[in-house]
Amino acid sequence: MTRLLDGPSGEATPAGVRARSLLALGLTAAKQHDRLTEKPAFTESPRLAHIAGDACTAAMVLTRLTETQLNSVAWGYASAAGEHSRSHRATQFDEALCMFRGLGVEWGAAVSHI
């Protein structure tokens, strides 16, 4: 999927479609504990979602990215400093929570409130 999204056909694909594709890629990579694929997918996806005006996808990715950071610290893949700091993660969850509430997506607000 990354080769497709990085190539000419991926560049011609609308930002919203690319954002949702990267969300799916990140979720798949997370289930497989593939940190080298997961992090770039979850990092690029919200940027594309914002470009596309797709707040729901941006909020979902932000929630998943924050969960990934929590898991990385818990599983010993990362230290609790930097992007994985508690305050940084709390800010990301709050941002996702605000987006979900603004959209009226109750399940998303509940997941972001963990």
Residue frames as a rotation matrix with the C-alpha (Angstrom) as fourth column:
MET 1
0.572 0.820 0.000 0.00
0.820 -0.572 0.000 0.00
0.000 0.000 -1.000 0.00
THR 2
0.394 -0.473 -0.788 2.82
0.197 -0.795 0.574 2.41
-0.898 -0.381 -0.220 0.78
ARG 3
-0.694 -0.648 0.315 4.33
0.421 -0.010 0.907 1.91
-0.584 0.762 0.280 -2.68
LEU 4
-0.163 0.732 0.662 0.96
0.955 -0.050 0.291 2.66
0.247 0.680 -0.691 -4.25
LEU 5
0.760 0.521 -0.390 0.37
0.624 -0.752 0.211 5.77
-0.183 -0.404 -0.896 -2.13
ASP 6
0.162 -0.795 -0.585 3.91
0.157 -0.565 0.810 7.05
-0.974 -0.223 0.033 -2.69
GLY 7
-0.592 -0.431 0.681 3.82
0.672 0.202 0.712 6.60
-0.444 0.880 0.170 -6.46
PRO 8
-0.987 0.157 0.033 2.21
-0.100 -0.764 0.637 8.66
0.125 0.625 0.770 -9.23
SER 9
-0.281 0.947 -0.153 -1.22
0.310 0.241 0.920 7.10
0.908 0.211 -0.362 -8.77
GLY 10
-0.033 0.215 -0.976 -1.09
0.999 0.044 -0.024 7.88
0.038 -0.976 -0.216 -5.05
GLU 11
-0.812 -0.336 -0.478 -0.19
0.370 -0.929 0.024 11.50
-0.452 -0.157 0.878 -5.73
ALA 12
-0.830 0.553 0.068 -3.20
-0.194 -0.402 0.895 11.73
0.522 0.729 0.442 -8.04
THR 13
-0.216 0.752 -0.623 -5.48
0.750 0.536 0.387 10.30
0.625 -0.384 -0.679 -5.35
PRO 14
0.348 0.421 0.837 -7.46
-0.138 -0.861 0.490 12.85
0.927 -0.286 -0.242 -3.31
ALA 15
-0.559 -0.666 0.494 -6.04
-0.518 -0.184 -0.835 13.70
0.647 -0.723 -0.242 0.12
GLY 16
0.063 0.680 0.731 -9.09
-0.992 0.120 -0.026 12.31
-0.105 -0.724 0.682 1.95
VAL 17
0.888 0.226 -0.401 -8.78
-0.327 0.923 -0.203 8.92
0.324 0.311 0.893 0.29
ARG 18
0.015 -0.964 -0.264 -5.06
-0.027 0.264 -0.964 8.83
1.000 0.022 -0.022 1.03
ALA 19
-0.437 -0.142 0.888 -5.72
-0.823 -0.336 -0.459 9.79
0.363 -0.931 0.030 4.67
ARG 20
0.523 0.716 0.462 -8.24
-0.829 0.554 0.080 6.95
-0.199 -0.425 0.883 5.14
SER 21
0.758 -0.328 -0.564 -5.91
-0.085 0.807 -0.584 4.51
0.647 0.491 0.584 3.35
LEU 22
-0.327 -0.933 0.152 -3.05
-0.247 -0.070 -0.966 5.45
0.912 -0.354 -0.207 5.66
LEU 23
-0.079 0.403 0.912 -5.37
-0.997 -0.035 -0.071 5.04
0.004 -0.915 0.405 8.66
ALA 24
0.896 0.438 -0.072 -6.15
-0.442 0.895 -0.056 1.49
0.039 0.082 0.996 7.49
LEU 25
0.368 -0.850 -0.377 -2.45
0.028 0.416 -0.909 0.83
0.929 0.324 0.177 6.89
GLY 26
-0.435 -0.543 0.718 -1.58
-0.649 -0.364 -0.668 2.12
0.624 -0.757 -0.194 10.37
LEU 27
0.328 0.647 0.688 -4.25
-0.932 0.340 0.123 -0.01
-0.154 -0.682 0.715 12.01
THR 28
0.924 -0.030 -0.382 -3.02
-0.120 0.924 -0.363 -3.11
0.364 0.381 0.850 10.17
ALA 29
0.016 -0.999 -0.029 0.59
-0.070 0.028 -0.997 -2.36
0.997 0.018 -0.069 11.04
ALA 30
-0.219 -0.040 0.975 -0.33
-0.925 -0.310 -0.221 -1.80
0.311 -0.950 0.031 14.69
LYS 31
0.761 0.573 0.306 -1.99
-0.636 0.751 0.175 -5.23
-0.129 -0.328 0.936 14.89
GLN 32
0.824 -0.511 -0.244 1.20
0.294 0.754 -0.587 -6.73
0.484 0.412 0.772 13.44
HIS 33
0.731 -0.537 -0.421 3.47
0.307 -0.293 0.906 -4.71
-0.610 -0.791 -0.049 15.78
ASP 34
0.096 -0.647 0.757 5.13
0.986 -0.044 -0.163 -3.18
0.139 0.762 0.633 12.71
ARG 35
0.376 0.029 -0.926 6.31
0.546 -0.815 0.196 0.11
-0.749 -0.579 -0.322 14.21
LEU 36
-0.672 -0.728 -0.139 8.29
0.291 -0.432 0.854 1.07
-0.681 0.533 0.502 11.10
THR 37
-0.701 0.518 0.491 5.09
0.537 -0.070 0.841 1.19
0.470 0.853 -0.229 9.05
GLU 38
0.132 0.864 -0.486 2.63
0.979 -0.036 0.202 2.22
0.157 -0.503 -0.850 11.73
LYS 39
-0.057 -0.176 -0.983 4.18
0.625 -0.774 0.103 5.50
-0.779 -0.608 0.154 12.88
PRO 40
-0.936 -0.295 -0.192 4.66
0.054 -0.661 0.748 7.11
-0.348 0.690 0.635 9.43
ALA 41
-0.569 0.795 0.208 1.13
0.575 0.204 0.792 6.08
0.588 0.571 -0.573 8.42
PHE 42
0.298 0.714 -0.633 -0.39
0.953 -0.187 0.238 7.57
0.051 -0.675 -0.736 11.57
THR 43
-0.300 -0.483 -0.823 1.78
0.505 -0.812 0.292 10.69
-0.809 -0.328 0.488 11.25
GLU 44
-0.992 -0.124 0.011 0.96
0.067 -0.457 0.887 11.48
-0.105 0.880 0.462 7.60
SER 45
-0.483 0.869 0.106 -2.73
0.800 0.389 0.456 10.58
0.356 0.305 -0.883 7.71
PRO 46
0.180 0.627 -0.758 -3.94
0.826 -0.514 -0.229 13.44
-0.533 -0.585 -0.611 9.96
ARG 47
-0.563 -0.443 -0.697 -2.10
-0.002 -0.843 0.538 15.99
-0.826 0.305 0.473 7.81
LEU 48
-0.972 0.218 0.089 -3.88
0.119 0.130 0.984 14.71
0.203 0.967 -0.152 4.71
ALA 49
-0.224 0.939 -0.261 -7.21
0.965 0.252 0.076 14.52
0.137 -0.234 -0.962 6.55
HIS 50
-0.052 0.149 -0.987 -6.86
0.471 -0.868 -0.156 18.19
-0.881 -0.473 -0.025 7.56
ILE 51
-0.883 -0.302 -0.358 -6.09
-0.174 -0.499 0.849 19.13
-0.435 0.812 0.388 3.95
ALA 52
-0.798 0.602 0.016 -9.21
0.346 0.438 0.830 17.25
0.492 0.668 -0.558 2.84
GLY 53
-0.499 0.629 0.596 -11.34
-0.759 -0.649 0.050 18.79
0.418 -0.427 0.801 5.60
ASP 54
0.220 0.526 -0.822 -12.05
-0.075 0.849 0.523 15.31
0.973 -0.054 0.226 6.97
ALA 55
-0.124 -0.246 0.961 -12.21
-0.890 -0.401 -0.217 15.96
0.439 -0.883 -0.169 10.71
CYS 56
0.800 0.481 0.360 -13.57
-0.592 0.731 0.340 12.49
-0.100 -0.484 0.869 11.51
THR 57
0.766 -0.590 -0.254 -10.60
0.372 0.730 -0.574 10.71
0.524 0.345 0.779 9.94
ALA 58
-0.076 -0.816 0.573 -8.20
-0.237 -0.544 -0.805 13.21
0.968 -0.198 -0.152 11.54
ALA 59
0.174 0.217 0.961 -9.72
-0.970 -0.131 0.205 12.55
0.171 -0.967 0.188 14.97
MET 60
0.981 0.188 0.035 -9.65
-0.191 0.973 0.127 8.77
-0.010 -0.131 0.991 14.49
VAL 61
0.469 -0.875 -0.116 -6.01
0.360 0.310 -0.880 8.85
0.806 0.371 0.461 13.45
LEU 62
-0.134 -0.513 0.848 -5.05
-0.581 -0.652 -0.487 11.15
0.803 -0.557 -0.211 16.30
THR 63
0.580 0.411 0.703 -6.71
-0.811 0.374 0.450 8.77
-0.078 -0.831 0.550 18.75
ARG 64
0.974 -0.215 -0.077 -4.92
0.194 0.956 -0.219 5.76
0.120 0.198 0.973 17.24
LEU 65
0.215 -0.941 0.261 -1.59
0.065 -0.253 -0.965 7.59
0.974 0.224 0.007 17.13
THR 66
-0.011 -0.171 0.985 -1.93
-0.892 -0.444 -0.087 8.44
0.452 -0.880 -0.147 20.82
GLU 67
0.850 0.330 0.410 -2.88
-0.479 0.807 0.345 4.84
-0.217 -0.490 0.844 21.66
THR 68
0.750 -0.643 -0.159 0.18
0.330 0.571 -0.752 3.69
0.574 0.511 0.640 19.72
GLN 69
-0.064 -0.787 0.613 2.36
-0.377 -0.550 -0.745 6.04
0.924 -0.279 -0.262 21.74
LEU 70
0.356 0.270 0.895 0.87
-0.935 0.103 0.340 4.70
0.000 -0.957 0.289 24.98
ASN 71
0.993 0.060 0.105 1.52
-0.056 0.998 -0.040 1.13
-0.107 0.034 0.994 23.86
SER 72
0.488 -0.873 0.010 5.06
0.109 0.049 -0.993 1.97
0.866 0.485 0.119 22.75
VAL 73
-0.159 -0.497 0.853 5.88
-0.811 -0.427 -0.400 3.18
0.563 -0.756 -0.335 26.23
ALA 74
0.517 0.462 0.721 4.06
-0.816 0.522 0.250 0.29
-0.261 -0.717 0.646 27.94
TRP 75
0.992 -0.092 0.089 5.78
0.116 0.940 -0.321 -2.32
-0.054 0.328 0.943 25.76
GLY 76
0.417 -0.895 -0.158 9.21
0.256 -0.051 0.965 -0.74
-0.872 -0.443 0.208 26.12
TYR 77
0.322 -0.274 0.906 9.57
0.946 0.059 -0.318 0.45
0.034 0.960 0.279 22.51
ALA 78
0.012 -0.250 0.968 9.93
0.270 -0.932 -0.244 4.08
0.963 0.264 0.056 23.64
SER 79
-0.798 -0.263 -0.542 10.65
0.594 -0.191 -0.781 6.10
0.102 -0.946 0.309 26.72
ALA 80
0.201 0.935 -0.294 8.00
0.965 -0.241 -0.105 8.28
-0.169 -0.262 -0.950 28.35
ALA 81
-0.264 -0.378 -0.888 9.78
0.254 -0.915 0.314 11.43
-0.931 -0.143 0.337 27.15
GLY 82
-0.950 -0.229 -0.213 9.30
-0.105 -0.408 0.907 13.58
-0.295 0.884 0.364 24.06
GLU 83
-0.566 0.761 -0.317 6.34
-0.646 -0.171 0.744 12.78
0.512 0.626 0.588 21.83
HIS 84
-0.199 0.471 -0.860 5.37
0.318 0.861 0.397 10.01
0.927 -0.195 -0.321 24.21
SER 85
-0.980 -0.187 0.068 5.14
0.007 -0.373 -0.928 12.30
0.198 -0.909 0.367 27.26
ARG 86
-0.492 0.831 -0.261 1.96
0.823 0.346 -0.451 12.17
-0.284 -0.437 -0.854 29.28
SER 87
-0.161 0.441 -0.883 1.13
0.054 -0.889 -0.454 15.84
-0.986 -0.121 0.119 28.61
HIS 88
-0.753 -0.153 -0.640 1.65
-0.605 -0.223 0.764 15.43
-0.260 0.963 0.075 24.85
ARG 89
-0.880 0.459 -0.119 -0.61
0.374 0.826 0.421 12.38
0.292 0.326 -0.899 24.75
ALA 90
-0.323 0.790 -0.521 -3.24
0.711 -0.160 -0.684 14.17
-0.624 -0.591 -0.510 26.84
THR 91
-0.382 0.121 -0.916 -3.18
-0.399 -0.916 0.045 17.11
-0.834 0.383 0.398 24.42
GLN 92
-0.909 0.020 -0.417 -3.64
-0.387 0.332 0.860 14.76
0.156 0.943 -0.294 21.46
PHE 93
-0.672 0.716 -0.189 -6.56
0.736 0.672 -0.074 12.96
0.074 -0.189 -0.979 23.12
ASP 94
-0.242 0.579 -0.779 -8.13
0.376 -0.684 -0.625 16.33
-0.895 -0.444 -0.052 23.99
GLU 95
-0.637 -0.047 -0.770 -7.78
-0.602 -0.594 0.534 17.50
-0.482 0.803 0.350 20.39
ALA 96
-0.912 0.316 -0.264 -9.42
0.048 0.719 0.694 14.31
0.408 0.620 -0.670 19.10
LEU 97
-0.517 0.740 -0.430 -12.15
0.793 0.225 -0.567 14.60
-0.323 -0.634 -0.703 21.75
CYS 98
-0.342 0.356 -0.870 -12.95
-0.122 -0.934 -0.334 18.16
-0.932 -0.008 0.363 20.63
MET 99
-0.805 0.011 -0.594 -13.11
-0.593 -0.045 0.804 17.07
-0.018 0.999 0.043 16.99
PHE 100
-0.819 0.516 -0.250 -15.41
0.446 0.847 0.288 14.14
0.361 0.125 -0.924 17.73
ARG 101
-0.376 0.700 -0.607 -17.68
0.649 -0.268 -0.711 16.29
-0.661 -0.661 -0.354 19.92
GLY 102
-0.513 0.118 -0.850 -17.82
-0.436 -0.889 0.140 18.95
-0.739 0.442 0.508 17.20
LEU 103
-0.810 0.179 -0.559 -18.95
-0.474 0.362 0.802 16.27
0.346 0.915 -0.208 14.76
GLY 104
0.135 0.881 0.453 -21.44
-0.991 0.127 0.047 14.79
-0.016 -0.455 0.890 17.22
VAL 105
0.177 -0.174 -0.969 -19.66
-0.304 0.926 -0.222 11.42
0.936 0.334 0.111 17.10
GLU 106
0.645 0.211 0.734 -20.33
-0.742 -0.054 0.668 10.04
0.180 -0.976 0.122 20.57
TRP 107
0.948 -0.318 -0.008 -18.39
0.312 0.925 0.215 6.76
-0.061 -0.206 0.977 20.24
GLY 108
0.259 -0.894 0.365 -15.33
0.539 -0.180 -0.823 8.69
0.801 0.410 0.435 19.11
ALA 109
0.185 -0.121 0.975 -15.62
-0.611 -0.791 0.018 11.06
0.770 -0.599 -0.220 22.04
ALA 110
0.904 0.198 0.378 -15.86
-0.422 0.540 0.728 8.07
-0.060 -0.818 0.571 24.38
VAL 111
0.732 -0.681 -0.005 -12.76
0.649 0.700 -0.297 6.42
0.205 0.214 0.955 22.90
SER 112
0.045 -0.739 0.672 -10.79
0.272 -0.638 -0.720 9.68
0.961 0.215 0.172 23.10
HIS 113
0.399 0.216 0.891 -11.76
-0.686 -0.575 0.446 10.08
0.608 -0.789 -0.081 26.73
ILE 114
0.760 -0.167 -0.628 -9.91
0.363 0.910 0.198 6.96
0.539 -0.379 0.752 27.87
